[in-house]
């Protein structure tokens, strides 16, 4: 083939290929951002800790600029910080690796984050999903805010959630039962619904047994038993009744559930896809019956 013929061949074949690749890259990036949006808005509910609230719910124009509530523990007193793309008060100058470390390892630029950051539930994120979350956070508008006072004494131990010690492989999500566990873990169902032993969540002996106390401006609520116990739990609930509790915040009797479940249901879990919702219920059906709270 002559040099002239080679140039003509390259122009005909490679130019369309390069164009296709150029068009595919933004499409892939857009898909990643949309996946990140879904994970943040429907499952992990990042707004719950990182967005201010008003009388009508989240203050959208100040999204991710910091949450209103203070989290207290024996070694810490913190508020949800600014995770918008603001350079001074948010994570705008953090590297992607730094953002990932905060999400899945609970480690920030200044050291270990307080246990209020539930990284033990996020370690399960597939590599694709972790990158999608970061991509979505990068898209959030920068919102400046004052840095909340944070007190951390010592290095609190990073907990683990059984079965979520390492990232899932993408192919694991093809199994509905494994997908259900993945969804339940990212949504932190057992952070609210497992029982406690000596003041600490006991996922091994009291998984889903309920009993954890929640003190909110609306009053005190108790984490419900969501095991397969026929009377104390949800063993005799229909799938549709469980779906209504998760996505609409109503109990089996049709009455509204108390915060924080009522808030999370409407603001976040209502956005869950039918596939993820069905998988979640399938996994919940595997939780052995336990009495309580």
Phi and psi in degrees as a GROMACS rama.xvg file:
@    title "Ramachandran Plot"
@    xaxis  label "Phi"
@    yaxis  label "Psi"
@TYPE xy
-71.8605  165.547  UNK-2
-61.4897  -38.4845  UNK-3
-65.5851  -43.6925  UNK-4
-63.6238  -38.5901  UNK-5
-63.7609  -40.7739  UNK-6
-64.9254  -40.564  UNK-7
-64.6848  -41.7088  UNK-8
-62.0756  -44.8398  UNK-9
-62.9657  -37.6314  UNK-10
-66.5207  -39.3268  UNK-11
-73.533  -39.0355  UNK-12
-93.8326  -48.0031  UNK-13
-77.0223  -33.3835  UNK-14
-61.9989  -47.8962  UNK-15
-61.0707  -36.1403  UNK-16
-64.6864  -45.2443  UNK-17
-62.2996  -39.0959  UNK-18
-63.0474  -41.7224  UNK-19
-63.2695  -41.7103  UNK-20
-66.4984  -38.3612  UNK-21
-64.814  -37.5815  UNK-22
-74.4586  -32.094  UNK-23
-72.1645  -33.8613  UNK-24
-62.25  -50.4457  UNK-25
-62.3104  -35.5498  UNK-26
-63.1893  -42.5405  UNK-27
-64.2505  -41.1709  UNK-28
-63.2812  -41.9063  UNK-29
-62.4455  -39.4783  UNK-30
-63.5762  -39.7543  UNK-31
-63.926  -41.65  UNK-32
-63.4728  -41.1241  UNK-33
-66.7088  -37.5409  UNK-34
-64.3595  -40.9923  UNK-35
-62.4409  -39.9815  UNK-36
-59.13  -45.8749  UNK-37
-61.2709  -46.2431  UNK-38
-61.4436  -43.4691  UNK-39
-72.2174  -41.2245  UNK-40
-87.9874  -31.0858  UNK-41
-101.542  -27.7908  UNK-42
-116.123  -60.955  UNK-43
-78.3966  -19.5865  UNK-44
53.2507  49.3672  UNK-45
-59.0851  -31.5652  UNK-46
-57.1702  -31.1373  UNK-47
-56.3344  -31.9645  UNK-48
-110.233  -18.1763  UNK-49
-118.249  4.55226  UNK-50
-124.529  134.048  UNK-51
-61.6253  155.201  UNK-52
-118.528  149.241  UNK-53
-125.91  -170.576  UNK-54
-59.2654  -28.269  UNK-55
-103.438  14.7464  UNK-56
111.964  -151.252  UNK-57
-62.9632  140.486  UNK-58
-85.9427  96.4273  UNK-59
-64.2432  -33.1958  UNK-60
-72.0961  -10.0877  UNK-61
-117.6  29.2968  UNK-62
-59.3799  135.193  UNK-63
68.2833  12.5674  UNK-64
-86.7882  3.8467  UNK-65
126.285  140.349  UNK-66
-88.5887  164.893  UNK-67
-86.211  -23.2294  UNK-68
-91.3177  152.566  UNK-69
-103.876  135.13  UNK-70
-106.684  123.497  UNK-71
-115.647  143.769  UNK-72
-149.784  178.621  UNK-73
-56.7455  -33.1321  UNK-74
-119.556  14.5607  UNK-75
-158.676  156.523  UNK-76
-147.474  109.057  UNK-77
-138.682  160.993  UNK-78
-121.194  152.561  UNK-79
-58.0617  120.926  UNK-80
-80.3231  176.483  UNK-81
-73.7096  121.217  UNK-82
-119.38  20.3982  UNK-83
-76.0104  177.873  UNK-84
-84.9721  15.1467  UNK-85
-61.8562  134.465  UNK-86
-73.2706  -37.0362  UNK-87
-84.6794  -45.5252  UNK-88
-109.613  -8.12757  UNK-89
-111.062  -143.656  UNK-90
-113.787  22.217  UNK-91
-60.3506  -31.0266  UNK-92
-101.102  2.67772  UNK-93
-72.8866  145.346  UNK-94
-74.094  162.451  UNK-95
-58.9883  -39.5737  UNK-96
-63.7886  -35.7472  UNK-97
-67.425  -39.6956  UNK-98
-65.6412  -42.8909  UNK-99
-61.2954  -41.6136  UNK-100
-62.8457  -38.2826  UNK-101
-65.4594  -38.8168  UNK-102
-72.0685  -49.969  UNK-103
-100.921  -16.9966  UNK-104
-117.252  -9.9234  UNK-105
67.3954  33.452  UNK-106
-122.561  123.934  UNK-107
-108.039  -178.753  UNK-108
-59.1702  -26.2226  UNK-109
-100.661  12.422  UNK-110
116.915  -164.512  UNK-111
-67.2126  136.098  UNK-112
-75.8505  160.583  UNK-113
-66.445  155.152  UNK-114
-60.6946  -11.3906  UNK-115
-61.5246  -24.9894  UNK-116
-80.6125  111.884  UNK-117
-83.2009  55.5166  UNK-118
-60.8752  -27.0189  UNK-119
-62.6928  -21.0353  UNK-120
-91.1126  -16.8136  UNK-121
-97.4238  -8.66453  UNK-122
-61.6518  -20.6225  UNK-123
-74.7642  -15.2363  UNK-124
-52.1733  131.26  UNK-125
-63.8484  159.199  UNK-126
-60.2325  -38.3578  UNK-127
-63.1789  -44.3142  UNK-128
-70.3089  -36.4611  UNK-129
-62.6038  -43.2643  UNK-130
-66.405  -34.1128  UNK-131
-66.7714  -40.1544  UNK-132
-61.0865  -46.1247  UNK-133
-62.0993  -42.6339  UNK-134
-60.3457  -40.8082  UNK-135
-68.2199  -42.323  UNK-136
-62.2988  -34.2619  UNK-137
-64.6368  -26.1853  UNK-138
-80.6758  -16.1033  UNK-139
-66.5796  141.474  UNK-140
-64.0604  141.468  UNK-141
-70.1735  131.698  UNK-142
-131.725  118.035  UNK-143
-77.3703  144.848  UNK-144
-155.293  160.237  UNK-145
-70.9202  143.447  UNK-146
-75.0578  121.834  UNK-147
-68.9375  148.902  UNK-148
-67.1769  131.138  UNK-149
-124.776  128.945  UNK-150
-118.124  120.739  UNK-151
-133.4  115.4  UNK-152
-103.52  117.757  UNK-153
78.0644  -169.8  UNK-154
-114.569  94.8131  UNK-155
-61.2799  144.464  UNK-156
-71.0318  136.189  UNK-157
-81.1211  120.049  UNK-158
-77.0304  168.628  UNK-159
-127.292  151.596  UNK-160
-109.301  123.987  UNK-161
-53.8402  125.339  UNK-162
93.3583  -8.67467  UNK-163
-120.494  29.9253  UNK-164
-74.9145  -18.3596  UNK-165
-142.882  161.182  UNK-166
-61.2468  142.148  UNK-167
-73.4561  148.846  UNK-168
-79.1204  147.509  UNK-169
-57.214  -38.7785  UNK-170
-67.5185  -20.2537  UNK-171
-62.8319  -26.8505  UNK-172
-73.4555  -9.45989  UNK-173
-74.2022  -19.7063  UNK-174
-87.6717  115.187  UNK-175
-54.279  -37.7562  UNK-176
-68.7712  -43.5469  UNK-177
-66.2169  -37.1416  UNK-178
-63.5988  -40.3124  UNK-179
-61.5897  -41.2368  UNK-180
-63.9524  -40.3683  UNK-181
-60.4317  -48.128  UNK-182
-63.4712  -46.6925  UNK-183
-60.8048  -36.5703  UNK-184
-71.1723  -47.9259  UNK-185
-63.6651  -34.6295  UNK-186
-79.7573  -5.89506  UNK-187
58.012  40.3531  UNK-188
-55.2382  -41.6998  UNK-189
-81.3626  -10.2413  UNK-190
-66.7364  -30.0266  UNK-191
-99.9382  -26.5706  UNK-192
-110.042  -2.41509  UNK-193
-84.3193  152.885  UNK-194
-78.3024  172.202  UNK-195
-117.948  150.444  UNK-196
-128.394  121.471  UNK-197
53.8269  40.2488  UNK-198
80.0421  3.26571  UNK-199
-120.728  144.453  UNK-200
-58.2373  135.417  UNK-201
-118.441  85.0271  UNK-202
-72.5112  -21.5176  UNK-203
-82.7695  -40.8213  UNK-204
-102.563  -20.8762  UNK-205
-130.486  34.4413  UNK-206
-59.1937  120.02  UNK-207
76.3493  3.02694  UNK-208
-78.2814  -11.2048  UNK-209
75.1914  -176.293  UNK-210
111.159  -13.3147  UNK-211
-69.7337  135.835  UNK-212
-89.5217  139.684  UNK-213
-126.161  122.112  UNK-214
-105.906  115.373  UNK-215
-125.868  167.713  UNK-216
-56.0891  -24.4964  UNK-217
-86.0505  -3.40839  UNK-218
124.718  -168.193  UNK-219
-100.613  135.925  UNK-220
-127.527  159.409  UNK-221
-120.055  130.731  UNK-222
-58.0258  127.801  UNK-223
-76.7875  156.14  UNK-224
-77.3716  120.493  UNK-225
-119.231  25.513  UNK-226
-78.7754  -178.925  UNK-227
-86.6565  18.149  UNK-228
-61.9209  133.364  UNK-229
-69.7362  -25.6945  UNK-230
-115.247  -44.4619  UNK-231
-76.6774  -26.7706  UNK-232
-112.617  -145.406  UNK-233
-116.236  23.8164  UNK-234
-59.6099  -30.9697  UNK-235
-104.672  4.72093  UNK-236
-71.5548  144.935  UNK-237
-78.2475  163.198  UNK-238
-58.9951  -39.1026  UNK-239
-66.1879  -36.1733  UNK-240
-67.5194  -38.5967  UNK-241
-67.0931  -41.6539  UNK-242
-60.3823  -39.9031  UNK-243
-64.6743  -38.0952  UNK-244
-65.3742  -41.7767  UNK-245
-72.2261  -44.8425  UNK-246
-101.315  -16.907  UNK-247
-118.578  -11.9454  UNK-248
70.215  35.3641  UNK-249
-124.609  146.799  UNK-250
-83.3269  -178.026  UNK-251
-62.9853  -27.5285  UNK-252
-87.1824  2.43371  UNK-253
87.4838  -5.04892  UNK-254
-82.7406  149.089  UNK-255
-63.3198  140.043  UNK-256
-74.8422  161.601  UNK-257
-82.1024  158.957  UNK-258
-61.3073  148.9  UNK-259
-95.0392  -6.74855  UNK-260
-62.3127  -39.6913  UNK-261
-60.9166  -41.1983  UNK-262
-68.5461  -47.4302  UNK-263
-63.717  -39.0056  UNK-264
-57.7287  -51.1624  UNK-265
-76.3352  -39.3168  UNK-266
-81.4271  -25.1249  UNK-267
-130.814  -59.7167  UNK-268
-67.8886  -19.9219  UNK-269
-64.1082  -18.5253  UNK-270
-89.4474  -0.214464  UNK-271
-65.2679  140.636  UNK-272
-70.6539  153.023  UNK-273
-55.7055  -37.8353  UNK-274
-62.7101  -45.0189  UNK-275
-70.232  -37.3702  UNK-276
-65.4325  -44.5366  UNK-277
-63.2648  -41.1471  UNK-278
-65.4765  -40.0126  UNK-279
-60.4826  -46.2827  UNK-280
-65.3354  -38.6959  UNK-281
-57.7922  -43.139  UNK-282
-70.3699  -40.8451  UNK-283
-58.1069  -32.1533  UNK-284
-66.079  -13.5167  UNK-285
-91.5113  -6.51806  UNK-286
-74.8038  119.96  UNK-287
-59.3081  146.841  UNK-288
-66.5146  133.611  UNK-289
-138.026  142.174  UNK-290
-75.5838  166.76  UNK-291
109.926  173.515  UNK-292
